[in-house]
Amino acid sequence: MKVIIHPHARERMIERGATEEEVNKTVEYGESFPAKYGRIGFRHNFSNDFNWRNKKYKNKQIEVIGVQENDEFIVVTLIVKYF
């Protein structure tokens, strides 16, 4: 499935510390769940050494929210959690 990132979601990626590769992996391998307004969410945990706002974390969870249209998934926003 082709992943298209809406400009709003791209801004959130930069603000929240996610990469395009992580977003693509979240859609490809993540657990799916229903989201508001008939949208679809995908959630995936990444393990590594992450630095976020001058703190170190072992894990990062990305939730991608979007809509599926034909063979494309359009990412409209995303949430990033560090722990």
PyMOL commands that set and color helices and strands:
alter all, ss='L'
color gray80, all
select helices_A, chain A and resi 7-16+20-29+36-38
alter helices_A, ss='H'
color red, helices_A
select strands_A, chain A and resi 2-5+31-34+40-52+55-69+72-82
alter strands_A, ss='S'
color yellow, strands_A
deselect
rebuild
show_as cartoon
